[in-house]
Amino acid sequence: MPIYEYISDDPEKGCRICKRGFELRRPVDRAPLEKCPLCRNRVKKVISRVNTPKVAKPLSVADAKSAGFTVLEKRDQGVYEKL
């Protein structure tokens, strides 16, 4: 189940939870939450950042071979040689 983030539409009227924002696990097929579960104030769904891994450096031929990949090098038009 994905985690959705919500925050109060009007921070002046919200409770201490929805003023700061909160996370909620909900099934994908359910409609977005419209009211805070605690104070029943209107909330909106926040678009959050996506966590993606960062690759520090490209893999070397030795790294690729140790990972189990076959490394090929192009020699001519349509001809490849295994390293």
Chimera marker file (.cmm) of the C-alpha trace (Angstrom):
<marker_set name="trace">
<marker id="1" x="0.000" y="0.000" z="0.000" r="1" g="1" b="0" radius="0.5"/>
<marker id="2" x="1.334" y="3.442" z="-0.887" r="1" g="1" b="0" radius="0.5"/>
<marker id="3" x="1.846" y="6.173" z="1.675" r="1" g="1" b="0" radius="0.5"/>
<marker id="4" x="-0.007" y="9.429" z="1.007" r="1" g="1" b="0" radius="0.5"/>
<marker id="5" x="0.704" y="12.804" z="2.611" r="1" g="1" b="0" radius="0.5"/>
<marker id="6" x="-2.074" y="15.205" z="3.631" r="1" g="1" b="0" radius="0.5"/>
<marker id="7" x="-2.095" y="18.742" z="5.050" r="1" g="1" b="0" radius="0.5"/>
<marker id="8" x="-4.867" y="21.069" z="6.239" r="1" g="1" b="0" radius="0.5"/>
<marker id="9" x="-6.516" y="23.372" z="3.671" r="1" g="1" b="0" radius="0.5"/>
<marker id="10" x="-6.739" y="26.127" z="6.306" r="1" g="1" b="0" radius="0.5"/>
<marker id="11" x="-3.906" y="25.905" z="8.862" r="1" g="1" b="0" radius="0.5"/>
<marker id="12" x="-5.720" y="28.320" z="11.213" r="1" g="1" b="0" radius="0.5"/>
<marker id="13" x="-8.623" y="25.895" z="11.713" r="1" g="1" b="0" radius="0.5"/>
<marker id="14" x="-6.688" y="22.612" z="11.703" r="1" g="1" b="0" radius="0.5"/>
<marker id="15" x="-5.631" y="20.532" z="14.692" r="1" g="1" b="0" radius="0.5"/>
<marker id="16" x="-1.986" y="20.035" z="15.648" r="1" g="1" b="0" radius="0.5"/>
<marker id="17" x="-1.773" y="16.945" z="13.422" r="1" g="1" b="0" radius="0.5"/>
<marker id="18" x="-3.171" y="18.311" z="10.159" r="1" g="1" b="0" radius="0.5"/>
<marker id="19" x="-1.495" y="21.735" z="10.537" r="1" g="1" b="0" radius="0.5"/>
<marker id="20" x="1.924" y="20.112" z="10.199" r="1" g="1" b="0" radius="0.5"/>
<marker id="21" x="0.751" y="17.412" z="7.783" r="1" g="1" b="0" radius="0.5"/>
<marker id="22" x="0.491" y="13.673" z="8.250" r="1" g="1" b="0" radius="0.5"/>
<marker id="23" x="1.119" y="10.445" z="6.343" r="1" g="1" b="0" radius="0.5"/>
<marker id="24" x="-1.467" y="7.744" z="5.824" r="1" g="1" b="0" radius="0.5"/>
<marker id="25" x="-1.268" y="4.296" z="4.241" r="1" g="1" b="0" radius="0.5"/>
<marker id="26" x="-4.267" y="3.724" z="1.967" r="1" g="1" b="0" radius="0.5"/>
<marker id="27" x="-5.082" y="1.248" z="-0.805" r="1" g="1" b="0" radius="0.5"/>
<marker id="28" x="-4.723" y="2.629" z="-4.318" r="1" g="1" b="0" radius="0.5"/>
<marker id="29" x="-8.358" y="1.979" z="-5.210" r="1" g="1" b="0" radius="0.5"/>
<marker id="30" x="-9.733" y="4.210" z="-2.394" r="1" g="1" b="0" radius="0.5"/>
<marker id="31" x="-10.652" y="7.840" z="-3.004" r="1" g="1" b="0" radius="0.5"/>
<marker id="32" x="-8.345" y="10.525" z="-1.528" r="1" g="1" b="0" radius="0.5"/>
<marker id="33" x="-9.020" y="11.529" z="2.061" r="1" g="1" b="0" radius="0.5"/>
<marker id="34" x="-11.098" y="14.730" z="2.312" r="1" g="1" b="0" radius="0.5"/>
<marker id="35" x="-11.257" y="15.331" z="6.085" r="1" g="1" b="0" radius="0.5"/>
<marker id="36" x="-8.765" y="14.979" z="8.923" r="1" g="1" b="0" radius="0.5"/>
<marker id="37" x="-9.496" y="11.799" z="10.913" r="1" g="1" b="0" radius="0.5"/>
<marker id="38" x="-9.002" y="13.690" z="14.200" r="1" g="1" b="0" radius="0.5"/>
<marker id="39" x="-10.664" y="17.132" z="13.824" r="1" g="1" b="0" radius="0.5"/>
<marker id="40" x="-12.747" y="16.587" z="10.642" r="1" g="1" b="0" radius="0.5"/>
<marker id="41" x="-11.241" y="19.716" z="9.018" r="1" g="1" b="0" radius="0.5"/>
<marker id="42" x="-10.781" y="19.650" z="5.220" r="1" g="1" b="0" radius="0.5"/>
<marker id="43" x="-7.368" y="18.357" z="4.070" r="1" g="1" b="0" radius="0.5"/>
<marker id="44" x="-5.636" y="18.165" z="0.704" r="1" g="1" b="0" radius="0.5"/>
<marker id="45" x="-3.249" y="15.570" z="-0.673" r="1" g="1" b="0" radius="0.5"/>
<marker id="46" x="0.359" y="16.734" z="-1.005" r="1" g="1" b="0" radius="0.5"/>
<marker id="47" x="2.596" y="15.710" z="-3.897" r="1" g="1" b="0" radius="0.5"/>
<marker id="48" x="5.740" y="14.372" z="-2.267" r="1" g="1" b="0" radius="0.5"/>
<marker id="49" x="9.215" y="13.748" z="-3.608" r="1" g="1" b="0" radius="0.5"/>
<marker id="50" x="10.133" y="10.369" z="-5.023" r="1" g="1" b="0" radius="0.5"/>
<marker id="51" x="13.096" y="8.611" z="-3.497" r="1" g="1" b="0" radius="0.5"/>
<marker id="52" x="15.409" y="7.335" z="-6.239" r="1" g="1" b="0" radius="0.5"/>
<marker id="53" x="18.790" y="5.707" z="-5.749" r="1" g="1" b="0" radius="0.5"/>
<marker id="54" x="21.808" y="7.604" z="-6.963" r="1" g="1" b="0" radius="0.5"/>
<marker id="55" x="24.544" y="5.902" z="-8.978" r="1" g="1" b="0" radius="0.5"/>
<marker id="56" x="27.908" y="7.360" z="-8.041" r="1" g="1" b="0" radius="0.5"/>
<marker id="57" x="29.882" y="6.034" z="-10.995" r="1" g="1" b="0" radius="0.5"/>
<marker id="58" x="29.247" y="3.931" z="-14.089" r="1" g="1" b="0" radius="0.5"/>
<marker id="59" x="29.997" y="0.234" z="-13.779" r="1" g="1" b="0" radius="0.5"/>
<marker id="60" x="33.361" y="-0.934" z="-15.035" r="1" g="1" b="0" radius="0.5"/>
<marker id="61" x="33.859" y="-4.064" z="-17.127" r="1" g="1" b="0" radius="0.5"/>
<marker id="62" x="35.131" y="-5.934" z="-14.052" r="1" g="1" b="0" radius="0.5"/>
<marker id="63" x="32.074" y="-4.854" z="-12.010" r="1" g="1" b="0" radius="0.5"/>
<marker id="64" x="29.713" y="-5.980" z="-14.778" r="1" g="1" b="0" radius="0.5"/>
<marker id="65" x="31.437" y="-9.372" z="-15.092" r="1" g="1" b="0" radius="0.5"/>
<marker id="66" x="31.394" y="-9.933" z="-11.323" r="1" g="1" b="0" radius="0.5"/>
<marker id="67" x="27.664" y="-9.152" z="-11.341" r="1" g="1" b="0" radius="0.5"/>
<marker id="68" x="27.129" y="-11.903" z="-13.917" r="1" g="1" b="0" radius="0.5"/>
<marker id="69" x="26.671" y="-9.813" z="-17.073" r="1" g="1" b="0" radius="0.5"/>
<marker id="70" x="28.217" y="-10.670" z="-20.438" r="1" g="1" b="0" radius="0.5"/>
<marker id="71" x="30.259" y="-7.739" z="-21.723" r="1" g="1" b="0" radius="0.5"/>
<marker id="72" x="30.424" y="-7.239" z="-25.491" r="1" g="1" b="0" radius="0.5"/>
<marker id="73" x="32.485" y="-4.788" z="-27.519" r="1" g="1" b="0" radius="0.5"/>
<marker id="74" x="31.569" y="-3.662" z="-31.044" r="1" g="1" b="0" radius="0.5"/>
<marker id="75" x="34.256" y="-4.557" z="-33.624" r="1" g="1" b="0" radius="0.5"/>
<marker id="76" x="32.598" y="-3.954" z="-37.021" r="1" g="1" b="0" radius="0.5"/>
<marker id="77" x="29.176" y="-3.235" z="-38.442" r="1" g="1" b="0" radius="0.5"/>
<marker id="78" x="26.934" y="-5.733" z="-36.584" r="1" g="1" b="0" radius="0.5"/>
<marker id="79" x="29.916" y="-7.723" z="-35.194" r="1" g="1" b="0" radius="0.5"/>
<marker id="80" x="30.472" y="-7.904" z="-31.451" r="1" g="1" b="0" radius="0.5"/>
<marker id="81" x="33.216" y="-9.655" z="-29.516" r="1" g="1" b="0" radius="0.5"/>
<marker id="82" x="32.887" y="-11.033" z="-25.996" r="1" g="1" b="0" radius="0.5"/>
<marker id="83" x="35.398" y="-9.524" z="-23.550" r="1" g="1" b="0" radius="0.5"/>
<link id1="1" id2="2" r="1" g="1" b="0" radius="0.2"/>
<link id1="2" id2="3" r="1" g="1" b="0" radius="0.2"/>
<link id1="3" id2="4" r="1" g="1" b="0" radius="0.2"/>
<link id1="4" id2="5" r="1" g="1" b="0" radius="0.2"/>
<link id1="5" id2="6" r="1" g="1" b="0" radius="0.2"/>
<link id1="6" id2="7" r="1" g="1" b="0" radius="0.2"/>
<link id1="7" id2="8" r="1" g="1" b="0" radius="0.2"/>
<link id1="8" id2="9" r="1" g="1" b="0" radius="0.2"/>
<link id1="9" id2="10" r="1" g="1" b="0" radius="0.2"/>
<link id1="10" id2="11" r="1" g="1" b="0" radius="0.2"/>
<link id1="11" id2="12" r="1" g="1" b="0" radius="0.2"/>
<link id1="12" id2="13" r="1" g="1" b="0" radius="0.2"/>
<link id1="13" id2="14" r="1" g="1" b="0" radius="0.2"/>
<link id1="14" id2="15" r="1" g="1" b="0" radius="0.2"/>
<link id1="15" id2="16" r="1" g="1" b="0" radius="0.2"/>
<link id1="16" id2="17" r="1" g="1" b="0" radius="0.2"/>
<link id1="17" id2="18" r="1" g="1" b="0" radius="0.2"/>
<link id1="18" id2="19" r="1" g="1" b="0" radius="0.2"/>
<link id1="19" id2="20" r="1" g="1" b="0" radius="0.2"/>
<link id1="20" id2="21" r="1" g="1" b="0" radius="0.2"/>
<link id1="21" id2="22" r="1" g="1" b="0" radius="0.2"/>
<link id1="22" id2="23" r="1" g="1" b="0" radius="0.2"/>
<link id1="23" id2="24" r="1" g="1" b="0" radius="0.2"/>
<link id1="24" id2="25" r="1" g="1" b="0" radius="0.2"/>
<link id1="25" id2="26" r="1" g="1" b="0" radius="0.2"/>
<link id1="26" id2="27" r="1" g="1" b="0" radius="0.2"/>
<link id1="27" id2="28" r="1" g="1" b="0" radius="0.2"/>
<link id1="28" id2="29" r="1" g="1" b="0" radius="0.2"/>
<link id1="29" id2="30" r="1" g="1" b="0" radius="0.2"/>
<link id1="30" id2="31" r="1" g="1" b="0" radius="0.2"/>
<link id1="31" id2="32" r="1" g="1" b="0" radius="0.2"/>
<link id1="32" id2="33" r="1" g="1" b="0" radius="0.2"/>
<link id1="33" id2="34" r="1" g="1" b="0" radius="0.2"/>
<link id1="34" id2="35" r="1" g="1" b="0" radius="0.2"/>
<link id1="35" id2="36" r="1" g="1" b="0" radius="0.2"/>
<link id1="36" id2="37" r="1" g="1" b="0" radius="0.2"/>
<link id1="37" id2="38" r="1" g="1" b="0" radius="0.2"/>
<link id1="38" id2="39" r="1" g="1" b="0" radius="0.2"/>
<link id1="39" id2="40" r="1" g="1" b="0" radius="0.2"/>
<link id1="40" id2="41" r="1" g="1" b="0" radius="0.2"/>
<link id1="41" id2="42" r="1" g="1" b="0" radius="0.2"/>
<link id1="42" id2="43" r="1" g="1" b="0" radius="0.2"/>
<link id1="43" id2="44" r="1" g="1" b="0" radius="0.2"/>
<link id1="44" id2="45" r="1" g="1" b="0" radius="0.2"/>
<link id1="45" id2="46" r="1" g="1" b="0" radius="0.2"/>
<link id1="46" id2="47" r="1" g="1" b="0" radius="0.2"/>
<link id1="47" id2="48" r="1" g="1" b="0" radius="0.2"/>
<link id1="48" id2="49" r="1" g="1" b="0" radius="0.2"/>
<link id1="49" id2="50" r="1" g="1" b="0" radius="0.2"/>
<link id1="50" id2="51" r="1" g="1" b="0" radius="0.2"/>
<link id1="51" id2="52" r="1" g="1" b="0" radius="0.2"/>
<link id1="52" id2="53" r="1" g="1" b="0" radius="0.2"/>
<link id1="53" id2="54" r="1" g="1" b="0" radius="0.2"/>
<link id1="54" id2="55" r="1" g="1" b="0" radius="0.2"/>
<link id1="55" id2="56" r="1" g="1" b="0" radius="0.2"/>
<link id1="56" id2="57" r="1" g="1" b="0" radius="0.2"/>
<link id1="57" id2="58" r="1" g="1" b="0" radius="0.2"/>
<link id1="58" id2="59" r="1" g="1" b="0" radius="0.2"/>
<link id1="59" id2="60" r="1" g="1" b="0" radius="0.2"/>
<link id1="60" id2="61" r="1" g="1" b="0" radius="0.2"/>
<link id1="61" id2="62" r="1" g="1" b="0" radius="0.2"/>
<link id1="62" id2="63" r="1" g="1" b="0" radius="0.2"/>
<link id1="63" id2="64" r="1" g="1" b="0" radius="0.2"/>
<link id1="64" id2="65" r="1" g="1" b="0" radius="0.2"/>
<link id1="65" id2="66" r="1" g="1" b="0" radius="0.2"/>
<link id1="66" id2="67" r="1" g="1" b="0" radius="0.2"/>
<link id1="67" id2="68" r="1" g="1" b="0" radius="0.2"/>
<link id1="68" id2="69" r="1" g="1" b="0" radius="0.2"/>
<link id1="69" id2="70" r="1" g="1" b="0" radius="0.2"/>
<link id1="70" id2="71" r="1" g="1" b="0" radius="0.2"/>
<link id1="71" id2="72" r="1" g="1" b="0" radius="0.2"/>
<link id1="72" id2="73" r="1" g="1" b="0" radius="0.2"/>
<link id1="73" id2="74" r="1" g="1" b="0" radius="0.2"/>
<link id1="74" id2="75" r="1" g="1" b="0" radius="0.2"/>
<link id1="75" id2="76" r="1" g="1" b="0" radius="0.2"/>
<link id1="76" id2="77" r="1" g="1" b="0" radius="0.2"/>
<link id1="77" id2="78" r="1" g="1" b="0" radius="0.2"/>
<link id1="78" id2="79" r="1" g="1" b="0" radius="0.2"/>
<link id1="79" id2="80" r="1" g="1" b="0" radius="0.2"/>
<link id1="80" id2="81" r="1" g="1" b="0" radius="0.2"/>
<link id1="81" id2="82" r="1" g="1" b="0" radius="0.2"/>
<link id1="82" id2="83" r="1" g="1" b="0" radius="0.2"/>
</marker_set>
